[in-house]
Amino acid sequence: MNKVLKIALAAAGLAMSTQAAAEVVFYEHDGFGGRSFTTEKQVGDFSRAGFNDRASSIVVLRDRWEVC
């Protein structure tokens, strides 16, 4: 394999491995105050994180999210 192709493949692999995962931060109070809870995956039950019926504001850092 030629040297340029090897470098290009290595750079592509590095770019793929450093891609940011979807991330969202929930905050306890309005205006992004109080305790926070960050996740990169689906959460079916916030009670385990101590956030059931407590999240009042949210910041989506990466990708798209659906919050119900």
The first five atom37 places (N, CA, C, CB, O) and aatype in JSON, in Angstrom:
{
  "aatype": [12, 2, 11, 19, 10, 11, 9, 0, 10, 0, 0, 0, 7, 10, 0, 12, 15, 16, 5, 0, 0, 0, 6, 19, 19, 13, 18, 6, 8, 3, 7, 13, 7, 7, 1, 15, 13, 16, 16, 6, 11, 5, 19, 7, 3, 13, 15, 1, 0, 7, 13, 2, 3, 1, 0, 15, 15, 9, 19, 19, 10, 1, 3, 1, 17, 6, 19, 4],
  "atom_mask": [
    [1, 1, 1, 1, 1],
    [1, 1, 1, 1, 1],
    [1, 1, 1, 1, 1],
    [1, 1, 1, 1, 1],
    [1, 1, 1, 1, 1],
    [1, 1, 1, 1, 1],
    [1, 1, 1, 1, 1],
    [1, 1, 1, 1, 1],
    [1, 1, 1, 1, 1],
    [1, 1, 1, 1, 1],
    [1, 1, 1, 1, 1],
    [1, 1, 1, 1, 1],
    [1, 1, 1, 0, 1],
    [1, 1, 1, 1, 1],
    [1, 1, 1, 1, 1],
    [1, 1, 1, 1, 1],
    [1, 1, 1, 1, 1],
    [1, 1, 1, 1, 1],
    [1, 1, 1, 1, 1],
    [1, 1, 1, 1, 1],
    [1, 1, 1, 1, 1],
    [1, 1, 1, 1, 1],
    [1, 1, 1, 1, 1],
    [1, 1, 1, 1, 1],
    [1, 1, 1, 1, 1],
    [1, 1, 1, 1, 1],
    [1, 1, 1, 1, 1],
    [1, 1, 1, 1, 1],
    [1, 1, 1, 1, 1],
    [1, 1, 1, 1, 1],
    [1, 1, 1, 0, 1],
    [1, 1, 1, 1, 1],
    [1, 1, 1, 0, 1],
    [1, 1, 1, 0, 1],
    [1, 1, 1, 1, 1],
    [1, 1, 1, 1, 1],
    [1, 1, 1, 1, 1],
    [1, 1, 1, 1, 1],
    [1, 1, 1, 1, 1],
    [1, 1, 1, 1, 1],
    [1, 1, 1, 1, 1],
    [1, 1, 1, 1, 1],
    [1, 1, 1, 1, 1],
    [1, 1, 1, 0, 1],
    [1, 1, 1, 1, 1],
    [1, 1, 1, 1, 1],
    [1, 1, 1, 1, 1],
    [1, 1, 1, 1, 1],
    [1, 1, 1, 1, 1],
    [1, 1, 1, 0, 1],
    [1, 1, 1, 1, 1],
    [1, 1, 1, 1, 1],
    [1, 1, 1, 1, 1],
    [1, 1, 1, 1, 1],
    [1, 1, 1, 1, 1],
    [1, 1, 1, 1, 1],
    [1, 1, 1, 1, 1],
    [1, 1, 1, 1, 1],
    [1, 1, 1, 1, 1],
    [1, 1, 1, 1, 1],
    [1, 1, 1, 1, 1],
    [1, 1, 1, 1, 1],
    [1, 1, 1, 1, 1],
    [1, 1, 1, 1, 1],
    [1, 1, 1, 1, 1],
    [1, 1, 1, 1, 1],
    [1, 1, 1, 1, 1],
    [1, 1, 1, 1, 1]
  ],
  "atom_positions": [
    [[0.87, -1.18, 0.0], [0.0, 0.0, 0.0], [0.91, 1.23, 0.0], [-0.98, 0.0, 1.25], [1.9, 1.28, 0.73]],
    [[0.57, 2.21, -0.81], [1.47, 3.36, -0.87], [1.32, 4.24, 0.37], [1.2, 4.18, -2.13], [0.29, 4.22, 1.04]],
    [[2.35, 5.01, 0.65], [2.44, 5.79, 1.89], [1.31, 6.81, 2.03], [3.78, 6.5, 1.94], [0.77, 6.98, 3.12]],
    [[0.94, 7.49, 0.94], [-0.12, 8.51, 0.98], [-1.45, 7.86, 1.35], [-0.24, 9.23, -0.39], [-2.2, 8.42, 2.15]],
    [[-1.74, 6.7, 0.78], [-2.99, 5.99, 1.09], [-3.02, 5.55, 2.54], [-3.16, 4.77, 0.17], [-4.05, 5.65, 3.19]],
    [[-1.91, 5.07, 3.06], [-1.84, 4.67, 4.47], [-2.12, 5.86, 5.39], [-0.45, 4.08, 4.78], [-2.86, 5.73, 6.36]],
    [[-1.53, 7.0, 5.08], [-1.74, 8.2, 5.89], [-3.19, 8.64, 5.83], [-0.81, 9.35, 5.43], [-3.78, 9.01, 6.84]],
    [[-3.79, 8.59, 4.63], [-5.19, 8.99, 4.46], [-6.11, 8.06, 5.25], [-5.58, 8.98, 2.97], [-7.05, 8.53, 5.89]],
    [[-5.86, 6.77, 5.2], [-6.68, 5.81, 5.95], [-6.53, 6.01, 7.45], [-6.31, 4.36, 5.57], [-7.51, 5.92, 8.19]],
    [[-5.32, 6.27, 7.9], [-5.09, 6.52, 9.33], [-5.82, 7.78, 9.78], [-3.59, 6.64, 9.62], [-6.43, 7.8, 10.85]],
    [[-5.76, 8.83, 8.97], [-6.44, 10.08, 9.31], [-7.95, 9.88, 9.34], [-6.08, 11.19, 8.3], [-8.63, 10.41, 10.22]],
    [[-8.49, 9.12, 8.4], [-9.93, 8.85, 8.37], [-10.35, 8.05, 9.59], [-10.32, 8.08, 7.09], [-11.39, 8.33, 10.19]],
    [[-9.55, 7.07, 9.98], [-9.85, 6.28, 11.17], [-9.83, 7.13, 12.43], [0.0, 0.0, 0.0], [-10.69, 6.97, 13.3]],
    [[-8.88, 8.03, 12.52], [-8.79, 8.91, 13.67], [-9.99, 9.85, 13.72], [-7.48, 9.73, 13.62], [-10.56, 10.07, 14.79]],
    [[-10.38, 10.38, 12.58], [-11.55, 11.27, 12.54], [-12.81, 10.54, 12.97], [-11.74, 11.85, 11.12], [-13.63, 11.1, 13.69]],
    [[-12.97, 9.3, 12.54], [-14.15, 8.51, 12.91], [-14.15, 8.2, 14.4], [-14.21, 7.21, 12.11], [-15.21, 8.22, 15.03]],
    [[-13.0, 7.92, 14.98], [-12.93, 7.55, 16.39], [-13.13, 8.73, 17.32], [-11.61, 6.89, 16.68], [-13.49, 8.55, 18.48]],
    [[-12.9, 9.95, 16.83], [-13.06, 11.12, 17.69], [-14.4, 11.82, 17.49], [-11.94, 12.09, 17.44], [-14.63, 12.87, 18.08]],
    [[-15.28, 11.23, 16.67], [-16.6, 11.81, 16.47], [-17.33, 11.83, 17.81], [-17.42, 11.01, 15.4], [-17.31, 10.84, 18.54]],
    [[-17.96, 12.95, 18.12], [-18.67, 13.1, 19.39], [-19.99, 12.36, 19.34], [-18.89, 14.58, 19.71], [-20.7, 12.38, 18.33]],
    [[-20.31, 11.72, 20.43], [-21.59, 11.04, 20.56], [-22.66, 12.06, 20.91], [-21.53, 9.92, 21.63], [-22.36, 13.15, 21.39]],
    [[-23.9, 11.7, 20.65], [-25.01, 12.57, 21.03], [-24.96, 12.77, 22.54], [-26.39, 11.97, 20.59], [-24.71, 11.83, 23.29]],
    [[-25.21, 14.0, 22.98], [-25.12, 14.28, 24.42], [-26.15, 15.33, 24.79], [-23.7, 14.76, 24.8], [-26.39, 16.28, 24.05]],
    [[-26.75, 15.15, 25.95], [-27.75, 16.08, 26.46], [-27.54, 16.24, 27.96], [-29.2, 15.59, 26.13], [-27.16, 15.3, 28.65]],
    [[-27.8, 17.47, 28.47], [-27.65, 17.75, 29.89], [-28.99, 18.26, 30.42], [-26.51, 18.8, 30.15], [-29.55, 19.22, 29.9]],
    [[-29.49, 17.61, 31.46], [-30.72, 18.03, 32.12], [-30.34, 18.75, 33.41], [-31.65, 16.8, 32.43], [-29.42, 18.35, 34.11]],
    [[-31.06, 19.84, 33.7], [-30.8, 20.63, 34.91], [-32.02, 20.6, 35.8], [-30.42, 22.08, 34.55], [-33.16, 20.55, 35.33]],
    [[-31.77, 20.64, 37.1], [-32.82, 20.55, 38.11], [-33.72, 21.79, 38.11], [-32.21, 20.37, 39.47], [-34.93, 21.65, 38.32]],
    [[-33.18, 22.98, 37.89], [-33.94, 24.22, 37.98], [-34.02, 24.93, 36.63], [-33.31, 25.14, 39.01], [-33.23, 24.66, 35.72]],
    [[-34.98, 25.84, 36.52], [-35.08, 26.69, 35.35], [-33.78, 27.49, 35.2], [-36.31, 27.64, 35.45], [-33.08, 27.75, 36.19]],
    [[-33.47, 27.89, 33.98], [-32.28, 28.71, 33.75], [-30.98, 27.95, 33.91], [0.0, 0.0, 0.0], [-29.94, 28.55, 34.17]],
    [[-31.03, 26.62, 33.76], [-29.84, 25.77, 33.81], [-29.15, 25.8, 35.16], [-28.87, 26.18, 32.74], [-27.92, 25.82, 35.23]],
    [[-29.93, 25.8, 36.23], [-29.37, 25.83, 37.58], [-29.6, 24.53, 38.32], [0.0, 0.0, 0.0], [-30.34, 23.66, 37.87]],
    [[-28.96, 24.42, 39.45], [-29.09, 23.24, 40.3], [-28.27, 22.07, 39.81], [0.0, 0.0, 0.0], [-27.35, 22.22, 39.01]],
    [[-28.62, 20.9, 40.32], [-27.9, 19.69, 39.92], [-28.11, 19.43, 38.44], [-28.36, 18.46, 40.76], [-29.11, 19.85, 37.86]],
    [[-27.16, 18.73, 37.83], [-27.29, 18.38, 36.42], [-27.08, 16.88, 36.23], [-26.28, 19.17, 35.56], [-26.45, 16.21, 37.05]],
    [[-27.63, 16.39, 35.14], [-27.51, 14.98, 34.77], [-27.2, 14.93, 33.29], [-28.83, 14.17, 35.12], [-27.99, 15.42, 32.48]],
    [[-26.08, 14.36, 32.92], [-25.64, 14.28, 31.52], [-25.74, 12.84, 31.04], [-24.19, 14.81, 31.37], [-25.4, 11.91, 31.76]],
    [[-26.2, 12.68, 29.8], [-26.27, 11.33, 29.23], [-25.95, 11.37, 27.74], [-27.66, 10.71, 29.46], [-26.15, 12.38, 27.07]],
    [[-25.45, 10.26, 27.26], [-25.16, 10.09, 25.84], [-26.01, 8.97, 25.25], [-23.67, 9.79, 25.63], [-25.84, 8.61, 24.09]],
    [[-26.91, 8.42, 26.05], [-27.75, 7.33, 25.56], [-29.18, 7.5, 26.08], [-27.18, 5.96, 26.01], [-29.45, 8.36, 26.92]],
    [[-30.07, 6.7, 25.56], [-31.47, 6.74, 25.94], [-31.63, 6.42, 27.42], [-32.29, 5.77, 25.08], [-30.99, 5.51, 27.95]],
    [[-32.49, 7.17, 28.08], [-32.79, 6.94, 29.5], [-34.28, 6.69, 29.61], [-32.33, 8.16, 30.4], [-35.09, 7.57, 29.3]],
    [[-34.64, 5.52, 30.04], [-36.05, 5.16, 30.14], [-36.69, 5.59, 31.44], [0.0, 0.0, 0.0], [-37.91, 5.78, 31.51]],
    [[-35.87, 5.75, 32.48], [-36.41, 6.07, 33.8], [-35.42, 6.97, 34.54], [-36.69, 4.77, 34.62], [-34.32, 6.54, 34.89]],
    [[-35.82, 8.21, 34.76], [-34.95, 9.17, 35.43], [-34.85, 8.95, 36.93], [-35.42, 10.55, 35.16], [-33.99, 9.56, 37.58]],
    [[-35.69, 8.12, 37.49], [-35.66, 7.94, 38.95], [-34.33, 7.35, 39.42], [-36.81, 7.05, 39.4], [-33.89, 7.63, 40.53]],
    [[-33.69, 6.55, 38.6], [-32.38, 5.98, 38.96], [-31.31, 7.06, 39.07], [-31.96, 4.93, 37.94], [-30.35, 6.91, 39.82]],
    [[-31.48, 8.13, 38.31], [-30.53, 9.24, 38.35], [-30.95, 10.31, 39.34], [-30.36, 9.84, 36.97], [-30.26, 11.32, 39.49]],
    [[-32.09, 10.1, 40.01], [-32.6, 11.09, 40.96], [-33.22, 12.3, 40.28], [0.0, 0.0, 0.0], [-33.32, 13.36, 40.89]],
    [[-33.64, 12.14, 39.02], [-34.19, 13.26, 38.27], [-35.64, 13.06, 37.85], [-33.35, 13.5, 37.05], [-36.15, 13.84, 37.05]],
    [[-36.31, 12.06, 38.36], [-37.71, 11.85, 38.01], [-38.54, 13.03, 38.48], [-38.24, 10.53, 38.61], [-38.56, 13.34, 39.67]],
    [[-39.24, 13.7, 37.56], [-40.06, 14.89, 37.83], [-39.25, 16.06, 38.39], [-41.17, 14.54, 38.81], [-39.81, 16.9, 39.1]],
    [[-37.97, 16.13, 38.09], [-37.12, 17.22, 38.6], [-36.46, 18.03, 37.51], [-36.07, 16.66, 39.49], [-36.1, 19.19, 37.75]],
    [[-36.29, 17.49, 36.33], [-35.6, 18.22, 35.26], [-36.46, 19.38, 34.79], [-35.27, 17.27, 34.07], [-37.6, 19.18, 34.36]],
    [[-35.92, 20.59, 34.86], [-36.67, 21.8, 34.47], [-36.07, 22.52, 33.28], [-36.74, 22.74, 35.63], [-36.75, 23.34, 32.66]],
    [[-34.82, 22.24, 32.95], [-34.21, 22.83, 31.76], [-33.23, 21.83, 31.16], [-33.5, 24.18, 32.1], [-32.78, 20.9, 31.83]],
    [[-32.91, 22.04, 29.89], [-32.11, 21.06, 29.15], [-31.23, 21.77, 28.12], [-33.02, 20.02, 28.46], [-31.61, 22.79, 27.55]],
    [[-30.05, 21.21, 27.89], [-29.15, 21.68, 26.85], [-28.78, 20.48, 25.99], [-27.87, 22.38, 27.45], [-28.29, 19.47, 26.51]],
    [[-29.01, 20.58, 24.69], [-28.6, 19.53, 23.76], [-27.25, 19.94, 23.2], [-29.67, 19.32, 22.61], [-27.14, 20.96, 22.52]],
    [[-26.23, 19.15, 23.48], [-24.87, 19.5, 23.07], [-24.52, 18.95, 21.7], [-23.89, 18.99, 24.09], [-23.81, 19.61, 20.94]],
    [[-24.99, 17.78, 21.38], [-24.65, 17.17, 20.1], [-25.83, 16.36, 19.59], [-23.4, 16.28, 20.22], [-26.56, 15.74, 20.36]],
    [[-26.0, 16.37, 18.29], [-26.98, 15.54, 17.6], [-28.41, 16.01, 17.91], [-26.81, 14.08, 18.0], [-28.61, 17.14, 18.33]],
    [[-29.38, 15.15, 17.69], [-30.79, 15.45, 17.94], [-31.31, 14.56, 19.04], [-31.63, 15.28, 16.65], [-30.87, 13.42, 19.19]],
    [[-32.24, 15.08, 19.81], [-32.86, 14.33, 20.9], [-34.36, 14.54, 20.89], [-32.27, 14.75, 22.25], [-34.85, 15.59, 20.48]],
    [[-35.07, 13.54, 21.35], [-36.51, 13.66, 21.58], [-36.73, 13.4, 23.06], [-37.35, 12.64, 20.68], [-36.37, 12.35, 23.58]],
    [[-37.33, 14.38, 23.73], [-37.56, 14.29, 25.17], [-39.06, 14.28, 25.41], [-36.87, 15.46, 25.94], [-39.76, 15.18, 24.96]],
    [[-39.54, 13.3, 26.1], [-40.98, 13.19, 26.38], [-41.23, 13.24, 27.88], [-41.56, 11.9, 25.79], [-42.38, 13.17, 28.31]]
  ]
}
